[in-house]
Amino acid sequence: MKQPKTVDEYIDLVHQAVYEVDELMSIIGDDSEAYEPILPFVADLDNQLRKLYDDMISGRYEFDPNGPDLPFMALADKIGKHMTFKPLLRIINQTHRFGLDVAA
């Protein structure tokens, strides 16, 4: 997966991550007992991604060059083995921290 080159591509990646969390929540709903220990983390991840997406759409979002990781990365590290989309979250975080790949 490549780093996005435009803001629209970046927004699309975040939208895709929101969709992936929705899919994970659906899986958890089908087998909630097995996933009960991670449910609060997944719910928090969902809230953080939706807020990020809303901030992007409304124009409140700002890149943070060389700043800290996005808060959801700590959650991704905790529940990463349950998420096939963790690489997507890493790309979103890297783009937030270092900007778009405009050189490519």
Biopython code that builds the backbone (N, CA, C, O; Angstrom):
import numpy as np
from Bio.PDB.StructureBuilder import StructureBuilder

atoms = [
    (1, "MET", "N", (0.851, -1.171, 0.000)),
    (1, "MET", "CA", (0.000, 0.000, 0.000)),
    (1, "MET", "C", (0.901, 1.239, 0.000)),
    (1, "MET", "O", (1.846, 1.338, 0.782)),
    (2, "LYS", "N", (0.589, 2.164, -0.883)),
    (2, "LYS", "CA", (1.400, 3.370, -1.031)),
    (2, "LYS", "C", (0.818, 4.534, -0.239)),
    (2, "LYS", "O", (-0.375, 4.593, 0.056)),
    (3, "GLN", "N", (1.699, 5.435, 0.082)),
    (3, "GLN", "CA", (1.288, 6.663, 0.751)),
    (3, "GLN", "C", (0.504, 7.515, -0.249)),
    (3, "GLN", "O", (0.892, 7.596, -1.414)),
    (4, "PRO", "N", (-0.583, 8.147, 0.176)),
    (4, "PRO", "CA", (-1.390, 8.956, -0.740)),
    (4, "PRO", "C", (-0.631, 10.177, -1.252)),
    (4, "PRO", "O", (0.253, 10.714, -0.586)),
    (5, "LYS", "N", (-1.010, 10.595, -2.461)),
    (5, "LYS", "CA", (-0.372, 11.756, -3.083)),
    (5, "LYS", "C", (-1.236, 13.009, -3.006)),
    (5, "LYS", "O", (-0.734, 14.122, -3.160)),
    (6, "THR", "N", (-2.530, 12.832, -2.770)),
    (6, "THR", "CA", (-3.442, 13.973, -2.707)),
    (6, "THR", "C", (-4.269, 13.900, -1.426)),
    (6, "THR", "O", (-4.368, 12.852, -0.787)),
    (7, "VAL", "N", (-4.849, 15.022, -1.075)),
    (7, "VAL", "CA", (-5.724, 15.066, 0.098)),
    (7, "VAL", "C", (-6.910, 14.138, -0.106)),
    (7, "VAL", "O", (-7.323, 13.445, 0.824)),
    (8, "ASP", "N", (-7.463, 14.117, -1.315)),
    (8, "ASP", "CA", (-8.607, 13.245, -1.589)),
    (8, "ASP", "C", (-8.247, 11.770, -1.395)),
    (8, "ASP", "O", (-9.041, 11.002, -0.851)),
    (9, "GLU", "N", (-7.050, 11.375, -1.839)),
    (9, "GLU", "CA", (-6.609, 9.997, -1.629)),
    (9, "GLU", "C", (-6.470, 9.704, -0.139)),
    (9, "GLU", "O", (-6.805, 8.611, 0.319)),
    (10, "TYR", "N", (-5.981, 10.670, 0.603)),
    (10, "TYR", "CA", (-5.811, 10.509, 2.049)),
    (10, "TYR", "C", (-7.174, 10.357, 2.730)),
    (10, "TYR", "O", (-7.358, 9.480, 3.574)),
    (11, "ILE", "N", (-8.110, 11.201, 2.366)),
    (11, "ILE", "CA", (-9.466, 11.111, 2.916)),
    (11, "ILE", "C", (-10.074, 9.756, 2.578)),
    (11, "ILE", "O", (-10.737, 9.146, 3.417)),
    (12, "ASP", "N", (-9.852, 9.282, 1.355)),
    (12, "ASP", "CA", (-10.365, 7.965, 0.958)),
    (12, "ASP", "C", (-9.785, 6.851, 1.828)),
    (12, "ASP", "O", (-10.493, 5.906, 2.176)),
    (13, "LEU", "N", (-8.506, 6.954, 2.179)),
    (13, "LEU", "CA", (-7.894, 5.943, 3.041)),
    (13, "LEU", "C", (-8.549, 5.926, 4.425)),
    (13, "LEU", "O", (-8.807, 4.862, 4.987)),
    (14, "VAL", "N", (-8.810, 7.097, 4.955)),
    (14, "VAL", "CA", (-9.456, 7.175, 6.267)),
    (14, "VAL", "C", (-10.881, 6.622, 6.174)),
    (14, "VAL", "O", (-11.338, 5.917, 7.073)),
    (15, "HIS", "N", (-11.570, 6.942, 5.091)),
    (15, "HIS", "CA", (-12.920, 6.409, 4.887)),
    (15, "HIS", "C", (-12.882, 4.884, 4.802)),
    (15, "HIS", "O", (-13.750, 4.204, 5.349)),
    (16, "GLN", "N", (-11.875, 4.355, 4.117)),
    (16, "GLN", "CA", (-11.702, 2.906, 4.014)),
    (16, "GLN", "C", (-11.458, 2.296, 5.396)),
    (16, "GLN", "O", (-11.979, 1.222, 5.697)),
    (17, "ALA", "N", (-10.681, 2.962, 6.225)),
    (17, "ALA", "CA", (-10.419, 2.470, 7.583)),
    (17, "ALA", "C", (-11.706, 2.437, 8.410)),
    (17, "ALA", "O", (-11.928, 1.503, 9.180)),
    (18, "VAL", "N", (-12.549, 3.455, 8.248)),
    (18, "VAL", "CA", (-13.842, 3.471, 8.952)),
    (18, "VAL", "C", (-14.669, 2.261, 8.509)),
    (18, "VAL", "O", (-15.295, 1.592, 9.332)),
    (19, "TYR", "N", (-14.665, 1.993, 7.214)),
    (19, "TYR", "CA", (-15.389, 0.833, 6.687)),
    (19, "TYR", "C", (-14.834, -0.465, 7.276)),
    (19, "TYR", "O", (-15.599, -1.348, 7.663)),
    (20, "GLU", "N", (-13.515, -0.583, 7.343)),
    (20, "GLU", "CA", (-12.881, -1.795, 7.876)),
    (20, "GLU", "C", (-13.267, -2.019, 9.338)),
    (20, "GLU", "O", (-13.498, -3.154, 9.752)),
    (21, "VAL", "N", (-13.337, -0.953, 10.109)),
    (21, "VAL", "CA", (-13.762, -1.088, 11.507)),
    (21, "VAL", "C", (-15.224, -1.517, 11.563)),
    (21, "VAL", "O", (-15.599, -2.331, 12.407)),
    (22, "ASP", "N", (-16.048, -0.978, 10.675)),
    (22, "ASP", "CA", (-17.451, -1.413, 10.612)),
    (22, "ASP", "C", (-17.528, -2.916, 10.347)),
    (22, "ASP", "O", (-18.334, -3.618, 10.958)),
    (23, "GLU", "N", (-16.691, -3.405, 9.436)),
    (23, "GLU", "CA", (-16.659, -4.834, 9.129)),
    (23, "GLU", "C", (-16.219, -5.641, 10.347)),
    (23, "GLU", "O", (-16.788, -6.693, 10.637)),
    (24, "LEU", "N", (-15.215, -5.154, 11.054)),
    (24, "LEU", "CA", (-14.746, -5.832, 12.262)),
    (24, "LEU", "C", (-15.854, -5.866, 13.312)),
    (24, "LEU", "O", (-16.049, -6.883, 13.976)),
    (25, "MET", "N", (-16.576, -4.762, 13.462)),
    (25, "MET", "CA", (-17.684, -4.719, 14.421)),
    (25, "MET", "C", (-18.755, -5.734, 14.040)),
    (25, "MET", "O", (-19.371, -6.339, 14.917)),
    (26, "SER", "N", (-18.979, -5.924, 12.757)),
    (26, "SER", "CA", (-19.942, -6.917, 12.289)),
    (26, "SER", "C", (-19.497, -8.331, 12.667)),
    (26, "SER", "O", (-20.303, -9.149, 13.109)),
    (27, "ILE", "N", (-18.215, -8.602, 12.488)),
    (27, "ILE", "CA", (-17.665, -9.909, 12.861)),
    (27, "ILE", "C", (-17.795, -10.113, 14.368)),
    (27, "ILE", "O", (-18.175, -11.189, 14.828)),
    (28, "ILE", "N", (-17.478, -9.080, 15.120)),
    (28, "ILE", "CA", (-17.588, -9.162, 16.577)),
    (28, "ILE", "C", (-19.032, -9.421, 16.988)),
    (28, "ILE", "O", (-19.294, -10.177, 17.923)),
    (29, "GLY", "N", (-19.960, -8.790, 16.286)),
    (29, "GLY", "CA", (-21.374, -8.991, 16.588)),
    (29, "GLY", "C", (-21.811, -10.430, 16.401)),
    (29, "GLY", "O", (-22.692, -10.921, 17.107)),
    (30, "ASP", "N", (-21.184, -11.106, 15.440)),
    (30, "ASP", "CA", (-21.517, -12.507, 15.181)),
    (30, "ASP", "C", (-20.918, -13.454, 16.221)),
    (30, "ASP", "O", (-21.433, -14.554, 16.425)),
    (31, "ASP", "N", (-19.851, -13.041, 16.869)),
    (31, "ASP", "CA", (-19.161, -13.887, 17.846)),
    (31, "ASP", "C", (-18.683, -13.012, 19.004)),
    (31, "ASP", "O", (-17.497, -12.992, 19.331)),
    (32, "SER", "N", (-19.610, -12.300, 19.611)),
    (32, "SER", "CA", (-19.251, -11.290, 20.608)),
    (32, "SER", "C", (-18.544, -11.868, 21.830)),
    (32, "SER", "O", (-17.734, -11.180, 22.451)),
    (33, "GLU", "N", (-18.831, -13.101, 22.180)),
    (33, "GLU", "CA", (-18.178, -13.691, 23.342)),
    (33, "GLU", "C", (-16.669, -13.819, 23.151)),
    (33, "GLU", "O", (-15.891, -13.521, 24.058)),
    (34, "ALA", "N", (-16.268, -14.262, 21.973)),
    (34, "ALA", "CA", (-14.850, -14.448, 21.693)),
    (34, "ALA", "C", (-14.102, -13.119, 21.627)),
    (34, "ALA", "O", (-12.921, -13.046, 21.968)),
    (35, "TYR", "N", (-14.795, -12.072, 21.188)),
    (35, "TYR", "CA", (-14.147, -10.772, 21.002)),
    (35, "TYR", "C", (-14.417, -9.797, 22.147)),
    (35, "TYR", "O", (-13.969, -8.651, 22.103)),
    (36, "GLU", "N", (-15.134, -10.235, 23.154)),
    (36, "GLU", "CA", (-15.516, -9.340, 24.248)),
    (36, "GLU", "C", (-14.347, -8.562, 24.854)),
    (36, "GLU", "O", (-14.515, -7.382, 25.162)),
    (37, "PRO", "N", (-13.173, -9.167, 25.038)),
    (37, "PRO", "CA", (-12.062, -8.408, 25.632)),
    (37, "PRO", "C", (-11.585, -7.216, 24.794)),
    (37, "PRO", "O", (-11.060, -6.248, 25.344)),
    (38, "ILE", "N", (-11.762, -7.278, 23.477)),
    (38, "ILE", "CA", (-11.270, -6.173, 22.647)),
    (38, "ILE", "C", (-12.366, -5.194, 22.238)),
    (38, "ILE", "O", (-12.075, -4.162, 21.634)),
    (39, "LEU", "N", (-13.612, -5.500, 22.556)),
    (39, "LEU", "CA", (-14.731, -4.651, 22.128)),
    (39, "LEU", "C", (-14.563, -3.185, 22.520)),
    (39, "LEU", "O", (-14.812, -2.319, 21.682)),
    (40, "PRO", "N", (-14.152, -2.859, 23.751)),
    (40, "PRO", "CA", (-13.968, -1.435, 24.087)),
    (40, "PRO", "C", (-12.886, -0.760, 23.236)),
    (40, "PRO", "O", (-13.008, 0.415, 22.890)),
    (41, "PHE", "N", (-11.831, -1.504, 22.901)),
    (41, "PHE", "CA", (-10.760, -0.942, 22.076)),
    (41, "PHE", "C", (-11.250, -0.684, 20.651)),
    (41, "PHE", "O", (-10.923, 0.338, 20.048)),
    (42, "VAL", "N", (-12.032, -1.615, 20.127)),
    (42, "VAL", "CA", (-12.559, -1.463, 18.764)),
    (42, "VAL", "C", (-13.532, -0.293, 18.723)),
    (42, "VAL", "O", (-13.527, 0.481, 17.766)),
    (43, "ALA", "N", (-14.362, -0.157, 19.742)),
    (43, "ALA", "CA", (-15.301, 0.968, 19.802)),
    (43, "ALA", "C", (-14.549, 2.293, 19.866)),
    (43, "ALA", "O", (-14.945, 3.265, 19.221)),
    (44, "ASP", "N", (-13.477, 2.336, 20.634)),
    (44, "ASP", "CA", (-12.660, 3.549, 20.734)),
    (44, "ASP", "C", (-11.983, 3.849, 19.392)),
    (44, "ASP", "O", (-11.943, 4.999, 18.953)),
    (45, "LEU", "N", (-11.455, 2.814, 18.752)),
    (45, "LEU", "CA", (-10.848, 2.976, 17.433)),
    (45, "LEU", "C", (-11.865, 3.533, 16.445)),
    (45, "LEU", "O", (-11.552, 4.434, 15.667)),
    (46, "ASP", "N", (-13.074, 2.998, 16.476)),
    (46, "ASP", "CA", (-14.151, 3.469, 15.606)),
    (46, "ASP", "C", (-14.416, 4.955, 15.841)),
    (46, "ASP", "O", (-14.507, 5.726, 14.885)),
    (47, "ASN", "N", (-14.541, 5.359, 17.090)),
    (47, "ASN", "CA", (-14.797, 6.767, 17.422)),
    (47, "ASN", "C", (-13.673, 7.674, 16.931)),
    (47, "ASN", "O", (-13.932, 8.741, 16.373)),
    (48, "GLN", "N", (-12.437, 7.258, 17.135)),
    (48, "GLN", "CA", (-11.302, 8.086, 16.736)),
    (48, "GLN", "C", (-11.211, 8.224, 15.210)),
    (48, "GLN", "O", (-10.940, 9.312, 14.702)),
    (49, "LEU", "N", (-11.436, 7.136, 14.487)),
    (49, "LEU", "CA", (-11.382, 7.212, 13.027)),
    (49, "LEU", "C", (-12.516, 8.065, 12.467)),
    (49, "LEU", "O", (-12.312, 8.842, 11.534)),
    (50, "ARG", "N", (-13.699, 7.920, 13.032)),
    (50, "ARG", "CA", (-14.837, 8.736, 12.572)),
    (50, "ARG", "C", (-14.595, 10.222, 12.848)),
    (50, "ARG", "O", (-14.948, 11.071, 12.031)),
    (51, "LYS", "N", (-13.997, 10.531, 13.990)),
    (51, "LYS", "CA", (-13.682, 11.931, 14.296)),
    (51, "LYS", "C", (-12.644, 12.462, 13.309)),
    (51, "LYS", "O", (-12.778, 13.577, 12.804)),
    (52, "LEU", "N", (-11.615, 11.669, 13.035)),
    (52, "LEU", "CA", (-10.604, 12.079, 12.067)),
    (52, "LEU", "C", (-11.248, 12.345, 10.712)),
    (52, "LEU", "O", (-10.973, 13.366, 10.081)),
    (53, "TYR", "N", (-12.096, 11.439, 10.268)),
    (53, "TYR", "CA", (-12.775, 11.600, 8.976)),
    (53, "TYR", "C", (-13.647, 12.860, 8.986)),
    (53, "TYR", "O", (-13.613, 13.645, 8.039)),
    (54, "ASP", "N", (-14.418, 13.051, 10.042)),
    (54, "ASP", "CA", (-15.265, 14.249, 10.149)),
    (54, "ASP", "C", (-14.429, 15.522, 10.138)),
    (54, "ASP", "O", (-14.808, 16.506, 9.502)),
    (55, "ASP", "N", (-13.297, 15.514, 10.834)),
    (55, "ASP", "CA", (-12.410, 16.680, 10.840)),
    (55, "ASP", "C", (-11.879, 16.962, 9.436)),
    (55, "ASP", "O", (-11.759, 18.119, 9.033)),
    (56, "MET", "N", (-11.564, 15.909, 8.699)),
    (56, "MET", "CA", (-11.067, 16.089, 7.327)),
    (56, "MET", "C", (-12.146, 16.690, 6.425)),
    (56, "MET", "O", (-11.892, 17.638, 5.681)),
    (57, "ILE", "N", (-13.330, 16.136, 6.500)),
    (57, "ILE", "CA", (-14.431, 16.598, 5.643)),
    (57, "ILE", "C", (-14.821, 18.036, 5.965)),
    (57, "ILE", "O", (-15.173, 18.801, 5.067)),
    (58, "SER", "N", (-14.761, 18.407, 7.241)),
    (58, "SER", "CA", (-15.188, 19.749, 7.650)),
    (58, "SER", "C", (-14.084, 20.795, 7.527)),
    (58, "SER", "O", (-14.335, 21.987, 7.699)),
    (59, "GLY", "N", (-12.861, 20.350, 7.230)),
    (59, "GLY", "CA", (-11.760, 21.301, 7.089)),
    (59, "GLY", "C", (-11.027, 21.608, 8.378)),
    (59, "GLY", "O", (-10.172, 22.493, 8.402)),
    (60, "ARG", "N", (-11.341, 20.893, 9.459)),
    (60, "ARG", "CA", (-10.667, 21.128, 10.748)),
    (60, "ARG", "C", (-9.360, 20.353, 10.875)),
    (60, "ARG", "O", (-8.569, 20.622, 11.780)),
    (61, "TYR", "N", (-9.126, 19.401, 9.984)),
    (61, "TYR", "CA", (-7.956, 18.541, 10.079)),
    (61, "TYR", "C", (-6.692, 19.294, 9.680)),
    (61, "TYR", "O", (-6.705, 20.106, 8.755)),
    (62, "GLU", "N", (-5.599, 19.012, 10.392)),
    (62, "GLU", "CA", (-4.284, 19.554, 10.040)),
    (62, "GLU", "C", (-3.250, 18.446, 10.151)),
    (62, "GLU", "O", (-3.257, 17.671, 11.108)),
    (63, "PHE", "N", (-2.364, 18.375, 9.170)),
    (63, "PHE", "CA", (-1.227, 17.463, 9.255)),
    (63, "PHE", "C", (-0.378, 17.900, 10.447)),
    (63, "PHE", "O", (-0.427, 19.060, 10.855)),
    (64, "ASP", "N", (0.392, 16.980, 10.996)),
    (64, "ASP", "CA", (1.261, 17.305, 12.125)),
    (64, "ASP", "C", (2.669, 16.804, 11.809)),
    (64, "ASP", "O", (3.107, 15.783, 12.340)),
    (65, "PRO", "N", (3.379, 17.541, 10.930)),
    (65, "PRO", "CA", (4.703, 17.085, 10.509)),
    (65, "PRO", "C", (5.610, 16.771, 11.685)),
    (65, "PRO", "O", (5.822, 17.594, 12.575)),
    (66, "ASN", "N", (6.128, 15.583, 11.663)),
    (66, "ASN", "CA", (7.047, 15.103, 12.696)),
    (66, "ASN", "C", (6.444, 15.115, 14.094)),
    (66, "ASN", "O", (7.169, 15.086, 15.089)),
    (67, "GLY", "N", (5.127, 15.159, 14.167)),
    (67, "GLY", "CA", (4.452, 15.120, 15.462)),
    (67, "GLY", "C", (4.289, 13.702, 15.956)),
    (67, "GLY", "O", (4.844, 12.768, 15.377)),
    (68, "PRO", "N", (3.533, 13.536, 17.019)),
    (68, "PRO", "CA", (3.334, 12.190, 17.580)),
    (68, "PRO", "C", (2.401, 11.366, 16.694)),
    (68, "PRO", "O", (1.731, 11.891, 15.804)),
    (69, "ASP", "N", (2.379, 10.072, 16.961)),
    (69, "ASP", "CA", (1.445, 9.191, 16.269)),
    (69, "ASP", "C", (0.015, 9.627, 16.565)),
    (69, "ASP", "O", (-0.267, 10.231, 17.601)),
    (70, "LEU", "N", (-0.874, 9.310, 15.638)),
    (70, "LEU", "CA", (-2.293, 9.515, 15.907)),
    (70, "LEU", "C", (-2.683, 8.630, 17.090)),
    (70, "LEU", "O", (-2.136, 7.538, 17.244)),
    (71, "PRO", "N", (-3.615, 9.080, 17.923)),
    (71, "PRO", "CA", (-3.955, 8.323, 19.134)),
    (71, "PRO", "C", (-4.381, 6.882, 18.875)),
    (71, "PRO", "O", (-4.133, 6.011, 19.709)),
    (72, "PHE", "N", (-5.017, 6.613, 17.734)),
    (72, "PHE", "CA", (-5.500, 5.263, 17.491)),
    (72, "PHE", "C", (-4.395, 4.248, 17.241)),
    (72, "PHE", "O", (-4.661, 3.046, 17.235)),
    (73, "MET", "N", (-3.170, 4.697, 17.038)),
    (73, "MET", "CA", (-2.092, 3.740, 16.812)),
    (73, "MET", "C", (-1.822, 2.893, 18.058)),
    (73, "MET", "O", (-1.457, 1.723, 17.939)),
    (74, "ALA", "N", (-1.994, 3.463, 19.234)),
    (74, "ALA", "CA", (-1.836, 2.675, 20.462)),
    (74, "ALA", "C", (-2.901, 1.577, 20.520)),
    (74, "ALA", "O", (-2.620, 0.457, 20.947)),
    (75, "LEU", "N", (-4.112, 1.900, 20.092)),
    (75, "LEU", "CA", (-5.175, 0.897, 20.047)),
    (75, "LEU", "C", (-4.866, -0.168, 18.997)),
    (75, "LEU", "O", (-5.084, -1.358, 19.224)),
    (76, "ALA", "N", (-4.362, 0.268, 17.855)),
    (76, "ALA", "CA", (-4.021, -0.677, 16.786)),
    (76, "ALA", "C", (-2.952, -1.652, 17.256)),
    (76, "ALA", "O", (-2.974, -2.828, 16.894)),
    (77, "ASP", "N", (-2.026, -1.167, 18.053)),
    (77, "ASP", "CA", (-0.991, -2.048, 18.579)),
    (77, "ASP", "C", (-1.577, -3.058, 19.578)),
    (77, "ASP", "O", (-1.112, -4.195, 19.654)),
    (78, "LYS", "N", (-2.585, -2.649, 20.332)),
    (78, "LYS", "CA", (-3.204, -3.541, 21.316)),
    (78, "LYS", "C", (-4.029, -4.637, 20.660)),
    (78, "LYS", "O", (-4.012, -5.782, 21.112)),
    (79, "ILE", "N", (-4.747, -4.297, 19.605)),
    (79, "ILE", "CA", (-5.672, -5.264, 19.006)),
    (79, "ILE", "C", (-5.277, -5.645, 17.584)),
    (79, "ILE", "O", (-6.074, -6.228, 16.850)),
    (80, "GLY", "N", (-4.068, -5.322, 17.204)),
    (80, "GLY", "CA", (-3.602, -5.524, 15.839)),
    (80, "GLY", "C", (-3.751, -6.922, 15.289)),
    (80, "GLY", "O", (-4.001, -7.089, 14.096)),
    (81, "LYS", "N", (-3.603, -7.940, 16.135)),
    (81, "LYS", "CA", (-3.711, -9.303, 15.625)),
    (81, "LYS", "C", (-5.128, -9.635, 15.163)),
    (81, "LYS", "O", (-5.325, -10.617, 14.449)),
    (82, "HIS", "N", (-6.102, -8.844, 15.554)),
    (82, "HIS", "CA", (-7.490, -9.048, 15.147)),
    (82, "HIS", "C", (-7.858, -8.207, 13.917)),
    (82, "HIS", "O", (-8.990, -8.251, 13.436)),
    (83, "MET", "N", (-6.879, -7.442, 13.421)),
    (83, "MET", "CA", (-7.171, -6.504, 12.332)),
    (83, "MET", "C", (-6.281, -6.781, 11.122)),
    (83, "MET", "O", (-5.057, -6.668, 11.197)),
    (84, "THR", "N", (-6.902, -7.136, 10.030)),
    (84, "THR", "CA", (-6.139, -7.308, 8.791)),
    (84, "THR", "C", (-5.783, -5.968, 8.177)),
    (84, "THR", "O", (-4.950, -5.904, 7.273)),
    (85, "PHE", "N", (-6.395, -4.906, 8.650)),
    (85, "PHE", "CA", (-6.200, -3.578, 8.070)),
    (85, "PHE", "C", (-5.212, -2.710, 8.848)),
    (85, "PHE", "O", (-5.166, -1.497, 8.643)),
    (86, "LYS", "N", (-4.431, -3.306, 9.726)),
    (86, "LYS", "CA", (-3.449, -2.524, 10.485)),
    (86, "LYS", "C", (-2.469, -1.784, 9.566)),
    (86, "LYS", "O", (-2.107, -0.650, 9.878)),
    (87, "PRO", "N", (-2.016, -2.384, 8.429)),
    (87, "PRO", "CA", (-1.142, -1.629, 7.517)),
    (87, "PRO", "C", (-1.799, -0.342, 6.991)),
    (87, "PRO", "O", (-1.116, 0.655, 6.761)),
    (88, "LEU", "N", (-3.107, -0.370, 6.805)),
    (88, "LEU", "CA", (-3.827, 0.825, 6.377)),
    (88, "LEU", "C", (-3.725, 1.909, 7.448)),
    (88, "LEU", "O", (-3.511, 3.079, 7.130)),
    (89, "LEU", "N", (-3.874, 1.529, 8.696)),
    (89, "LEU", "CA", (-3.753, 2.503, 9.792)),
    (89, "LEU", "C", (-2.342, 3.070, 9.875)),
    (89, "LEU", "O", (-2.157, 4.245, 10.192)),
    (90, "ARG", "N", (-1.353, 2.239, 9.592)),
    (90, "ARG", "CA", (0.033, 2.721, 9.598)),
    (90, "ARG", "C", (0.261, 3.768, 8.499)),
    (90, "ARG", "O", (0.942, 4.767, 8.729)),
    (91, "ILE", "N", (-0.302, 3.544, 7.317)),
    (91, "ILE", "CA", (-0.166, 4.509, 6.213)),
    (91, "ILE", "C", (-0.860, 5.823, 6.573)),
    (91, "ILE", "O", (-0.325, 6.900, 6.310)),
    (92, "ILE", "N", (-2.038, 5.736, 7.169)),
    (92, "ILE", "CA", (-2.764, 6.943, 7.589)),
    (92, "ILE", "C", (-1.927, 7.708, 8.607)),
    (92, "ILE", "O", (-1.785, 8.927, 8.506)),
    (93, "ASN", "N", (-1.380, 7.008, 9.572)),
    (93, "ASN", "CA", (-0.558, 7.642, 10.596)),
    (93, "ASN", "C", (0.704, 8.265, 9.994)),
    (93, "ASN", "O", (1.069, 9.392, 10.330)),
    (94, "GLN", "N", (1.355, 7.533, 9.116)),
    (94, "GLN", "CA", (2.573, 8.047, 8.486)),
    (94, "GLN", "C", (2.269, 9.306, 7.669)),
    (94, "GLN", "O", (3.044, 10.262, 7.691)),
    (95, "THR", "N", (1.168, 9.307, 6.968)),
    (95, "THR", "CA", (0.787, 10.479, 6.179)),
    (95, "THR", "C", (0.490, 11.661, 7.094)),
    (95, "THR", "O", (0.877, 12.791, 6.796)),
    (96, "HIS", "N", (-0.195, 11.406, 8.204)),
    (96, "HIS", "CA", (-0.484, 12.465, 9.168)),
    (96, "HIS", "C", (0.826, 13.101, 9.669)),
    (96, "HIS", "O", (0.941, 14.321, 9.784)),
    (97, "ARG", "N", (1.778, 12.257, 9.955)),
    (97, "ARG", "CA", (3.029, 12.741, 10.543)),
    (97, "ARG", "C", (3.980, 13.364, 9.533)),
    (97, "ARG", "O", (4.667, 14.336, 9.847)),
    (98, "PHE", "N", (4.027, 12.814, 8.321)),
    (98, "PHE", "CA", (5.050, 13.241, 7.375)),
    (98, "PHE", "C", (4.508, 13.876, 6.095)),
    (98, "PHE", "O", (5.287, 14.325, 5.254)),
    (99, "GLY", "N", (3.199, 13.919, 5.940)),
    (99, "GLY", "CA", (2.604, 14.568, 4.783)),
    (99, "GLY", "C", (2.388, 13.628, 3.611)),
    (99, "GLY", "O", (2.698, 12.438, 3.661)),
    (100, "LEU", "N", (1.850, 14.206, 2.567)),
    (100, "LEU", "CA", (1.533, 13.456, 1.357)),
    (100, "LEU", "C", (2.803, 13.123, 0.581)),
    (100, "LEU", "O", (3.819, 13.806, 0.712)),
    (101, "ASP", "N", (2.737, 12.083, -0.216)),
    (101, "ASP", "CA", (3.862, 11.652, -1.041)),
    (101, "ASP", "C", (3.794, 12.407, -2.369)),
    (101, "ASP", "O", (3.435, 11.839, -3.401)),
    (102, "VAL", "N", (4.140, 13.681, -2.328)),
    (102, "VAL", "CA", (4.032, 14.517, -3.515)),
    (102, "VAL", "C", (5.247, 14.393, -4.419)),
    (102, "VAL", "O", (5.202, 14.845, -5.563)),
    (103, "ALA", "N", (6.324, 13.798, -3.945)),
    (103, "ALA", "CA", (7.542, 13.655, -4.736)),
    (103, "ALA", "C", (7.426, 12.549, -5.774)),
    (103, "ALA", "O", (8.136, 12.572, -6.780)),
    (104, "ALA", "N", (6.555, 11.591, -5.551)),
    (104, "ALA", "CA", (6.451, 10.440, -6.450)),
    (104, "ALA", "C", (5.714, 10.781, -7.720)),
    (104, "ALA", "O", (5.541, 9.921, -8.583)),
]
sb = StructureBuilder()
sb.init_structure("model")
sb.init_model(0)
sb.init_chain("A")
sb.init_seg("    ")
for serial, (resi, resn, name, xyz) in enumerate(atoms, 1):
    if name == "N":
        sb.init_residue(resn, " ", resi, " ")
    sb.init_atom(name, np.array(xyz, "f"), 0.0, 1.0, " ", f" {name:<3s}", serial, name[0])
structure = sb.get_structure()
